[in-house]
Amino acid sequence: MKEEDFIETEEQELFEHFRFEVDPGQKLLRIDKFLVNRIENASRSKIQSAADAENILVNQKPVKSNYKVKPNDVISIVMAYPPREIELIPEDIPINIVYEDNDVVIVDKEPGIVVHPSYGHYTGTLVNAMMYHLKDLPLFNTGEMRPGLVHRIDKNTSGLLVLAKTEQALNKLAKQFFDKTTERRYHALVWGTFDEKEGTITGHVGRNIRNRKIMQVFPDGSLGKHAVTHYKVLEELGYVTLVECKLETGRTHQIRVHFQHIGHPLFNDFEYGGDQILKGTTFTKYKQFVQNCFNILPRQALHAKTLGFVHPSSGEFMRFDSEIPDDMAQVIEKWRRYLSGRDDFEQ
């Protein structure tokens, strides 16, 4: 048996994809038993949940968990991210829930909140808050890391996230993210102006060779994972531009590193160089104006504005939209005033 094409997207999309080619000499065996012996940390119940969500394909067709594996079958499975060996504590932390039903929760995250636990952030995360809010549900009372999550946004990015409340919903959402059928649109304020009103940034994204805490683009595809960001200009504001970004893939820091790669870092993105005055004049008042903007918006100017997906139970396509948060809105308005000559640089 060969195992190929294993993908573990480290942070942004929290699911895994496995592909197995069954040996010619394989005896008939239930597929749940076959897979539980080959996928680390995968319980039989989780594999059965994946099958119920039609996330297990044999020869490109969905099968049930009692399917008998045959010689030369090609098996593909998408699973929600496996549990990790850490116990999480539910915490009564205020969160902005904009929609909730029996299957999903939509959260509008404020900037500054870590989504899921990681080194140095075992408490105070969105997951800790959700474990308290949903503590009576089986998925959230096990103490496992990342219950309900199939994607994330960065600590200092604001906006919309979907969390699943059941194993079935979790698996169905994971498949949609894997198949790239979700709709995710961001608004970003970036340095500089664009010659074209629309464009696409393509380039593998992976860990920076010199600094593992940030990402870099590998245009030749030698490292990292395939990443595509579509964008269009919404508003030109002098030395900065408001753009809408549509994600085709969801790699860690994808929008931030893609725009840095094409010479347009996000405004005040300290990890990718946007916290410097990259465009504009040398006048002291202009420098003070930009610094005032940095003070109002002490983070990268990025907001997850629109989120759309097919509801895991009803099959209805649902779309949610979030207002630009106050810090980002204030800075956009200041640039509008600057462009119109009405900003005295002292505000």
N, C-alpha and C positions, 0 to 999 in steps of 0.2 A: 504494500500500500504506500502511495506517495501522499505527502501533505504539502500543498502548495498554497501560495497566494494568501498567507496569513497576514492580516492587517490589524494592527491595534493603533487606532488614532489616539495619541497620547492624552489630549485634553479637550479639544473642541467638540468632537463628536464621540460620544461614549458608547461605542458598540464594537463588536469584533466580527470579522468575516473569515470563515474557514472553508477550504475546498479539499476534498479527499477523492482520490481515484482508488476504487476497491480492487484488491488483488484478484487475478483470474481464479485463484484457488479458494476464494472466500466461501465458507459455508453459509447457508441461509441463517440470518440473525436479525432480530428486531433492530430497527435503526436507532432507537433510544439506547439500547444496550451497546450497540456498535459505537455510538458517539461518546457515551459517558466514559469509555475507556481510552478515548483519544483526545479529549479536550480537558485541559487542566482547569480545576475549580468549577466544572460544570456538573451539577447534580442532575439526576434523571428527571426530576420534576421541572427543572428549568429547560431541559431539552424538550420535554413534552409541551411546555408552554410555547416554545418556539415553533413546534410543529402545529399547535393549535392556531397560531397566528400566521400560518403558511409561510414561515421563514426557513423551512427546510425543503430544499429542492433536490430531487433525484432526476438526473438527465433533463434538467430544466423544468420539471413539473413538481408542484407542491405535493408532499406526502404526509400521511398521518404517522404518529409515533409507533404504530404497530406494523408499519411497512417492513417487509423482509428484504434486507440488503442482499443483492445478488452480485456475482462476479462482474467486474468491469463497470459497475455503476459509477457515475460521477455525482458526488454529493456536495452540495453547497449549503451553508448555514450561516445566518446572521443572528447574533445573540447580543442582548444588552450586556453592558460591561460587567465582568464578573466581580463578586465581592472581594474586598481586601481584608487583610488580617488587622483590623483596627475596630475598636468599639466606639461608636459615636454616642454622644449624650444629647438627647432632645433639649432644646433651649427655647424659651419663650421670647423670641426676637420678633419685633414688628416687621411684617412684610406686606407689600402691596399686591394683594390677589385681585386680579381684574376679572377672572372667570373661573368657575369651578363646577364640575359635575361629578358623576360617579366614576369617571375614567381619567380625567385630566384636570390639571390646575395650570392656569396661566398667571405668571408672576411678572410684574413690571419692576425690575430690579433697579435700585438706586446705585449710583456710583460709589465705590469704596467697599462694597460687600463682596467677599470671596464666595463663589458659587459652591464649590465642593472642597472638602478637606484635602490638604496637601501638607508637605513638610512646612512646619511653622504655623499652620493654620488649621488646627484640629477643633477649634471652637469658634463660635461667632459666624459660621458660614450659613449660606442659604439652606443647605441640606440639614444642618442642625435645627434651623427654624422649621423646616418642613416636617422633620421627624417629630417635633412637638405638635405641630398643627394636625398631623395625620397619624398620631401615635397609636390609634386603635386599629389601623389597617395592617394586614399581614406584611405588606411590602416595606413598611416603615417601622416596625417594632422588633426587627431582628438585630439592630445595631450594626448592620453592614454599611460599608461606605457607598455613597452615591445612590441611594435608593431613588428610583423613579427618573433618574437623569439619562437623557440620550444626547444632550448637547450642553454647552456652557457658553458664557461670555466672560470676558476678562474682568478682573476686580474693578478696574476704573472705567469700564464701559457700562453704560446704562441701557435699560430696555427689556425686551420681552423674552421670556423663557417658557417652555412647556415642560411640565413634569407629569409622569404617569402615576396613577394611583393603584394600578393592578398589574400583575405580570403580563396579562394579555395585552393591555394597552401599551405597556413598555415595549414588548416585542413588535407590535404593529408600528409604533412610532419609530423604533430603531430601523425597521425595514424601509420606511419612507425616507429617513435621512440617508440611509445607505444607497437607495435608488435615486436620490437627488430629486425627489418629487415635492419636497417642502418648498415653501416660499419664504425667503429671508431677505429683507431689505434694511439697510442701514443708512443713516445720514452721518456724514463726516465733514468736518471743516479741515481743509488741507492747505498747505502753503503753495502759492503760485497760481498761475492761470494755465488754461489748456487751449491748444490750437483747435482741437475737435471737441464737439459737445458731447460725444459719447465714445466709449472705447472699452476694450477688454484687456485685462492684464493676465498673462499666463506665465507661470514659472514655478517650478518645484519649490516647496517650502520645507525647510528642515532646521534642526538645531544649528545655531551659529557655531562655527568651528572653534572660535576663540572664547565665546561666552555662551555657555549652555543655557543661560536663563532667557536668552532671546533667540529669535529665529533669523534666518537669512534666506534669500532666494538663490536657487541654483539653476540658472537659465539653461544649462546644458543637460539638466536632468540627471546629473551624476549622483546626487544625493537628494534626500527629502522625498516628499510625495507630491504628486500632480495637484496643482491648485489653479483655479480660475475665478477671477473677480470681474464682473461687468460693472461699468459705472456710467453715469450721465451727469452733466453739469446742471445743477438746479439754480444757482445764483452766483454771479461773479461779484466779488466784494473787494475790488482793488488788488491787494497783495495776497489775498486768500480766496478760496473758492469753496462753496457748499456743494457737495456731491451726494448723489444717491448711489449706493453700492448694492448690487445683487449678487449674492453668493451662489456659485455653482458647486463649489466644494467648501468644506469648513475646517480648514487647518488652523492650528494654533497661531494667533496673531496675524491671520492671513491678510486682512485689509490693511493693517498697520505696516506690515513688512512689504506688501505689494506696492503701496503708494510710496514708501521710502525708496523702493527699487527704481521707480520711474521718476524720482526726483521731486516728489510732492509729499513729504512727511505730514502726518496729521498734526494739526495745531496743538502745541504743548505736549507732544508725546515724547517724554524724556528718554525713553528707551530706544527710540528710533530717530532722535535728532530734531524733533519738532519743537523742542523747548528753547530753541535759539531763534533769533530774528533772521530768517532766511531770505526774506524779500522786503523791499521797501527803501526808505530813505535813511540817511545818516543823522537826521535831525534829532536832537535830544528829546524834544517833545514827542516825536514819533516813537522813540524807544520807550518813553514813559507810558505812552498809550498802549503799546504791546504788552508791557509789563503789567499794566492794570488789567488787561485782558487775561493774562496768565494767572493773576491773583484771583480773578472771578472764577476762572475755570482751571483749577489746579490738577488737571488730568488730561488725557487725550480726548479730543473732541469727536467722540464716536458714540452713536446711539442706535441700538437695535430697535428700529421703528415699527417694522411690519413683520408679522409671523403668520404663515398660513400652512395648513396641513389637513389631511382627511381624518375626520374623527374616527377613532378606532372601533367604535360600536355602531354609530349611525351611518357611517360612510359619507357623511356630508362634509364638503370642504368648508373649513372655518378659517376666517382671516381676522386678525386682531391688529390694531394700530395704536401706537403709543405717542403721546405728545412729547415734543422735544423738552428735556428737563430745563429748569430755570437757569442753571449756570451756563449751559450751552446757548440757550435762547438769548440771554443777556449779551454774550459776546458777539453773536451774530448781529444783534441790533446795534451794538457799538460800531461794528465794521460798516454797517449800512450808514450810520451817521457820519462816520469818518469819510466814506466815499462821497457823501453828499455835501461835505464841507461843514457839517454842523456840529462836529465833535470838537470840544475845546481841549482835548487830550488830558483833562484834569479829573475826569470822572472815574 
